[in-house]
Amino acid sequence: MKSALLEIREDIIKACFGELISIYKKEYADFLIKEKDRFLNPVGYTLMEGLCNIFDHILMDGDYIKTKGSLENIMKIIVVNGIEPSKASSFLSLMKTETVKRLMDIRYDIDNIHHVERLFDRISIFALDIYTDCKDKLDRLKSKGFIDPYIHRERLGD
């Protein structure tokens, strides 16, 4: 399974990255895509690194619990930007759909495809728990006056 997944890894991660940055205005989204330096572009770097780690852990060793750190980093960015829970894990739905589609295209073993689907279902639920925790922490910080409630709103595309 590893060789089949390595072939599709880059395309799927790029598609999911595009989904994550679609919340931003075009100018900022373009910056997130183009700037690769982790210090000049910590948001883009964190999102890309997180997606790579999630894909690798889920599909290479099947342990979704190992994705916690990467999911937390991505969810913090999503929460700070005020994205609602229904959209917060859309990148995981896309990752699942694209992975399953590509595996079916190469006529991969159906039992393994179902296993991959179950892993993505588990991580999506796990991601929602992480989102909720991050949102609660942010709300507490806002209520105590430590964070401006309108932070980063100028970068969003809405």
N, C-alpha and C positions, 0 to 999 in steps of 0.2 A: 504494500500500500504506500510505503514511503516514497518510492520512485514516482508513482503516479501523482502523488500530492505535491512533490517538489516541482513537477512540470507545470502545475496550475497555480502554485503559490503566489508568484509575483502579480499575475493578472488579478487574482481575487483580492489581494491586499490593496492594490491600487484602486480597485472599484470601491472597496470599503472605506478607504481613505477619502475618496471623492464624496461618499455618502456623509461621512463625518464633517467634512469642511463645507458642505452645501448650506449650512446655516449662516455662513459668513457672506459679507459683501464680496463681490468679485475681486476687487483689488486685494483684499486681505487673503482671500482664498488662493489667489495666484501666488502671493508671497509665501503662504504655507506650503505650496507645492514646490516652488523654485528654491527657496532657501533651505539648504541641508544642514547648516551649522547648528548644532544643538544649543549654542549660547545666543546666537542671533535669532533663532526661531525655536524657542523651547516648546511652544504649543505643537507645532508641526512635527517636531522631533519626537515628542512624547506620544502623540497619536500614532505615528508610523511605527515607532518601537513597540508600542502596546499591541497594535494589530499583528505585527510579526510574532511577538511572543504568544499571543492568544492562538494564532493559527498553528504555530509550532507545537505548543503544549497540547492543544486539543487533538490535533491530527497526527502528531508524531508519537506521543506517548499516552494519549488518551486520558490524561489527568487534568480535569477542568479546575480542580482546587489550586493547581499551580498558577492559574491565570489571575489569581486574586490581586496581586500587586499591579499588574497591567490594567486590569479592569478598574481598579480604584483610581489610577492615574487618568484614564480616559473619562470615567464618570465624574471626577472632580471638574474637569474642563467642561463637560456637558452641563453639570449642575450650575457652575458659576455663570454660564451663558444663558441660564434660564430655560433650558430645553425641557419640555414636559416629558414625563415618564413614558408615554406611548411612543415617543420618537427617540428616546434615549438609547434604546437597544436596536434600532433599525439597522445599524451596521452589522449586527450579529445575524439578523434575519437574512440580510443580503449575503453575508459570508456563507451561511448555511445553504441558501438557495443556489448560489453559484457553485459551491463545492459539490453538492449533490448532482447538479446538472452536468458539470464537467466529468464527474465520475461515471455518470450514466452514459455520457457521450462516448467514453472509452470502454464501455461495457464492463465496468468494474463489478465485482461480486456483490450481489444484492444484499446479502447478509451484512457485509461490511458497510455498505451504504446506509442501511438502517441503523447500524451502530453509530456511524458518524452523525446521523440525524438526531439520535437520542443524546449524544454528547452536546450538540448545539442546543437542544431543548434545555438540558440541565444548566448550561452556562448562561442561557438567556434568563432563566429564573434567578440564578446566582447574581447576575448583573443587576437585576431589578432590586435585589436585596442591598447590593452595594450602592446603587443609586439612592435608595431610600436613606441609608446611613449617611451618605455624603450630603444629601439635601437637609437632613436633620441637623447635622453639624453646621452647615452654612446658615441655616435659619437661626440657630442659637447665636452664632457670631454676629449676624445682622441685628438681632434683637438686643444684643448687648452694645451695639454701636461700634463694633470693631471693623465692620466691613460696610462700604457704601453699597446700598441695595441696587444701585444702577451701574455697577462696575461692568465694564466691557460692552455695554449695550451699543456703543457707536460702531462696533465692528460687525454686528449682526445684520443680515440681509433683510430683515423684516421691516 
